[in-house]
Amino acid sequence: MEIDRIGPPLRAGERETLRAFLDFHRATLAMKCAGLGDEELRRRSSPPSTLSLLGLLRHLAEVERTWFRRVIAGEEIGLIWSATGDFQAAYDPDGSTGPEAFAVWQAEVEHSRRIEREAESLDVTGHQARWGEDVSLRLVMLHMMHEYARHNGHADLLREAIDGSVGA
């Protein structure tokens, strides 16, 4: 799998910068998972945690789906791996393969990119039902960067434990 990871621009407008930083973080997650088989992707961090790279792919697919499709686009769709809306269910890698989880995650990322591109501005809002509040696309993009940055830190540690790969 070839990963196109381009650093964010040093001078650009707000929307281009947000888009580039979010895509940089998405590509970082893909890099941390690249070249690993199902067993390696399923390897859990340390008990009692169930965290794995495969679980992170599944979780971030759910997060992309929720914030862009359900909140900003107002689509009435459920989660992918949880009928009850439990985001933690996505962390359990059992029953998924790496290629399946990666394909689902990529599809959700493409939906998110489309929704962001089609939005008139970063001030477009959607309703976040859990909070009972409307939120802007700007907040969603910043929240997603935070979500990826946090989980990419986890992915760094998981990957290092699997094969010693560090950095980037």
N, C-alpha and C positions, 0 to 999 in steps of 0.2 A: 504494500500500500504506500503510495507516495503522498506525503503531507506537504501542502503548500502553506507554509507559515511565514508570513511577512510581518515585520515589525510595524507598529503604528507610525503614522506620519509625524514628523517633528513640528510641522506647522500646517494646520488644516482647520476647517470649520468644526463646530461642535458635533454635528451629526456624523460627519466623516470620521472624526476622531473616536467617537463612541463606537461606531460600527467596526472600525479597525481594531480597537482594543478588545472588543468582544470576540471578533474572529480570531485574534491572536490567542486568546485564552481557549477557544474551541480547538484550535489547531494544536495547542499544547497538550490538551487531553488526548487527542488522537495520537500524538507522538508518544505519549507515555504508554499507550496500548499497542502500538505498532509492533509487529513481528512476534507477538506472543500467541501461543495456542490456548485452547479453551481451559485446560487445567491451570496454566499460569494465570490467565485472566480471572479464574475463580479463586485463586489462592487468597485466603483471608489474612488480615493484618495480624492481630494478636487477640487471643481470647480476653474478654467475651465478645469483642467486636466481630461483626460479620462483614465488615468493609472489605471490598475487593475491587479491582479495576473493572471487572464486568458489572458489578453492582453500581459503580460510579457511572458507567455508560448508561445503564438503565435509569438510574436516578435522574441524571441530567436530561435524558430524553423526556422524562415526566415533567421536569421543571421547565424546559423549553415549551412543551405542550401547554402547560398551565398558564404561564405568564403571557405568551404571545397569542396562542389560539383561544384559550378560554377567557382570559382577562381582556386583552387588547381587542381581539377580533370578535369576542362575544360568542364563540362557537360553543354549542351545548354538546360537549363530548366528554366521555369519561377518561380516566387515566388508562394507561396501556396495561400495566401489570397489577393493578389493584382496583377491584370492583367497589371497595369501600372508601377509596380516596386516601389511603394510607401511603404516603410517600416513602416510608421506611420499607414497605414491602418490595420496592424496587431494588433495595440493596441485596436481597436474597438472590444469588445468581443461579440457583438450581432451576433446571428446566429451560435455560437459555444457552445459546451458543454465542461465541464471540461475534461471528459474522452476522447473526440475527440481531444482537443488541446493537452492534455498530450500524447496521442498516437502518434500524428503527431510529437511533439517535440522529443519524445523518438526515433522514427524512424529516424529523422534527426541526432540525436546524434549518433545513431548506424552507419549511413552512414559516419559521420565525423570520428568516431573511426576507421572504416575500412580503409578509405582513409589515415589517419595518419599512421596506422600500415603498410600499403602496400607501403608507400613512402620509398625510399631508405635512405633518410637522411632528416634532418631539412633544408637542403639547397635546396631541391626541390622547384621549383618556379611555380607560376601560374600568369596569367594576371588579374590584378584588373582594369577592364574597366573604372570604375568611376574615378580612379586616372590616367589612361593611363600609368600605370607602372606595371612591374613584381614585385611580392612579394614572399618572402620565406615562407615555412611552419612554420618556427620558428616565423616569424612575425605574421602569422595568429594565431598561438597558444597563443602568448602573447596578441594579440589584443582580442582574445576570452576571456582570463582570465580577462582583463580589462573590457570588455563588461559585463560579468557575475558579477564581483565584484560590478560594478556600479549599475546594476539592482538588485542585491541581497540586496543592501542597500535600494532600493525602496521597495523590497519585505518585508524586516524587518518592515518597517513603515506600509505598507498595512496590513500585518498579525496582527500587534499589534492593529491596529484600528478595525479589524474584531473581534478578540476574546481575546485580551490581551496577546497573546503568544509573548515572546521576547527571544532573545539570540540565540545561536548556529549559 
